[in-house]
Amino acid sequence: MPDSLLHIAQVSEHASPLAEDIGSTDSGGQNVYVRELSLELAARGHRVTVFTRRTSSNQPERVRFAPGAEVIHVPAGPARQLPKEDLAPLMGDFGDQLALRWQEEPPDLVHAHYWMSGIAALAGARRTPIPVIATFHALGLERIAHHPETFKDDRRERERERERESDPNAPLPRWQMPSSH
């Protein structure tokens, strides 16, 4: 293999390229993006390993999904599907698992997908010279606009927050007002 070909680790904590329910609330654009990027990189001769969270005790540890491309299901938290909003506390364990794997088989480059994957990837690579890059895919305001049902807090408060962000003269919410004491 020429020196210019890389072993690329992609970290996608909640969006597996193996997802079968593409288009559902919890499986969509990021799954497709990670899968298609992995396939393209592998077709160009790179070795691609996608690290995603194990969501079932029946999942094999490794799944090859194309020549040069595989998924590793990382044990972090319960082996069941969880809402994305509940995954942040598991990223330390996810990162620890990555660090153990990367001590034995370090990739040349880590590409994290979404902010939580970035946290896990940085934790996994923290004691190595492995470069980490990240793609965030979606901002919170975009998710609120397109999937408001996934957010449990009051929609009116989110709207007021957006108004405050766009209008510097808007009144502060009561909890941010200076104390009169």
C-alpha positions in Angstrom: 0.0 0.0 0.0 1.5 3.4 -0.9 2.3 5.8 1.9 -0.4 8.3 0.8 -3.1 5.9 1.7 -4.5 6.3 5.2 -6.3 4.4 8.0 -9.1 6.8 8.7 -11.2 6.4 11.9 -14.6 8.0 11.7 -16.4 8.5 15.0 -20.2 8.7 14.8 -21.6 8.0 18.2 -25.3 7.8 17.3 -25.4 7.6 13.5 -24.3 4.2 12.2 -23.7 3.8 8.5 -25.4 0.4 8.8 -28.8 1.9 9.9 -31.8 0.4 8.2 -34.4 3.0 9.3 -33.0 5.9 7.2 -35.4 8.8 7.3 -36.7 8.3 10.8 -36.2 10.9 13.6 -33.1 9.2 14.9 -31.6 8.0 11.6 -31.1 10.3 8.6 -28.6 12.6 7.0 -25.7 11.9 9.2 -26.0 8.1 8.8 -26.1 8.6 5.0 -23.2 11.1 5.0 -20.9 8.8 7.1 -21.8 5.7 5.0 -21.2 7.5 1.7 -18.0 9.2 2.8 -16.7 5.8 4.1 -17.5 4.1 0.8 -15.8 6.9 -1.2 -12.7 6.9 0.9 -12.5 3.1 0.8 -13.0 3.1 -3.0 -10.0 5.4 -3.2 -7.9 2.8 -1.4 -8.0 4.2 2.2 -8.9 1.9 5.1 -11.9 3.2 7.0 -13.2 2.2 10.4 -16.4 3.8 11.7 -16.8 3.7 15.5 -20.4 3.9 16.6 -22.1 3.1 19.9 -23.3 -0.4 20.4 -27.1 -0.3 20.6 -27.9 -4.0 20.9 -26.3 -6.9 22.7 -26.8 -8.9 19.4 -24.6 -6.6 17.3 -21.3 -8.1 16.3 -18.2 -6.1 17.4 -17.1 -5.6 13.8 -19.0 -5.5 10.6 -17.4 -5.1 7.2 -19.8 -3.2 4.9 -17.5 -2.7 1.9 -14.0 -3.6 0.8 -11.8 -1.4 3.0 -14.6 -0.2 5.3 -15.9 -1.6 8.6 -18.0 -0.6 11.6 -16.9 -1.3 15.2 -19.7 -1.2 17.7 -18.3 0.4 20.8 -19.6 -0.5 24.2 -20.6 2.7 26.0 -23.7 2.7 28.2 -26.5 0.2 27.9 -26.6 -1.9 24.7 -29.9 -0.4 23.5 -31.1 2.5 21.5 -31.2 5.7 23.4 -32.3 9.2 22.4 -29.4 11.4 21.1 -30.2 13.8 23.9 -29.3 11.2 26.5 -25.9 10.2 25.0 -23.6 13.1 26.2 -22.9 11.5 29.6 -21.6 8.3 27.8 -19.0 10.1 25.8 -16.3 9.7 28.4 -16.7 5.9 28.4 -16.9 6.0 24.6 -13.6 8.0 24.5 -11.9 5.5 26.9 -12.9 2.6 24.6 -11.4 4.5 21.6 -8.2 5.2 23.5 -7.8 1.5 24.3 -8.3 0.5 20.7 -6.1 3.2 19.3 -3.2 2.2 21.6 -3.2 -1.1 19.8 -4.2 0.0 16.3 -3.8 3.8 15.9 -5.5 5.4 12.9 -3.7 8.0 10.8 -6.5 10.5 11.2 -9.8 10.7 13.2 -12.9 12.4 11.7 -15.6 13.0 14.3 -19.2 13.5 13.3 -21.4 15.7 15.6 -20.2 17.4 18.7 -20.6 14.4 21.0 -18.4 12.3 18.7 -15.9 15.1 18.9 -15.8 14.9 22.7 -15.2 11.1 22.5 -12.6 11.4 19.7 -10.6 14.0 21.5 -10.7 11.9 24.7 -9.6 8.8 22.7 -6.7 10.6 21.0 -5.6 12.8 23.9 -2.4 11.0 24.6 -1.5 10.4 20.9 -0.3 12.5 18.0 -3.4 11.4 16.0 -5.0 14.5 14.4 -8.7 14.9 15.0 -11.1 16.8 12.7 -14.8 17.3 13.2 -18.0 17.9 11.2 -20.9 19.2 13.3 -23.7 18.3 10.8 -26.5 20.3 12.5 -26.8 23.2 14.9 -29.3 23.1 17.7 -31.5 25.8 16.1 -31.8 23.7 13.0 -32.9 20.7 15.0 -35.4 22.7 16.9 -36.9 24.1 13.7 -37.1 20.7 12.0 -37.8 18.3 14.9 -39.4 20.3 17.7 -41.0 17.2 19.1 -37.6 15.9 20.3 -37.2 18.8 22.7 -38.9 18.7 26.0 -38.6 22.3 27.1 -41.1 25.1 26.3 -41.2 26.1 22.7 -42.2 29.6 23.5 -39.0 30.0 25.6 -36.9 28.8 22.7 -38.7 31.4 20.4 -38.0 34.2 23.0 -34.3 33.1 23.1 -34.0 33.3 19.4 -35.6 36.8 19.5 -33.1 37.9 22.1 -30.2 36.5 20.1 -31.2 38.5 17.0 -32.2 41.7 18.9 -29.6 43.1 21.3 -32.2 45.5 22.8 -34.6 42.7 23.8 -35.2 42.4 27.5 -33.3 39.8 29.4 -35.2 36.8 30.8 -35.8 37.2 34.6 -33.1 34.7 35.5 -30.5 36.8 33.7 -31.5 40.2 35.1 -29.0 41.8 37.5 -29.9 41.3 41.2 -31.3 44.4 42.9 -29.7 43.3 46.3 
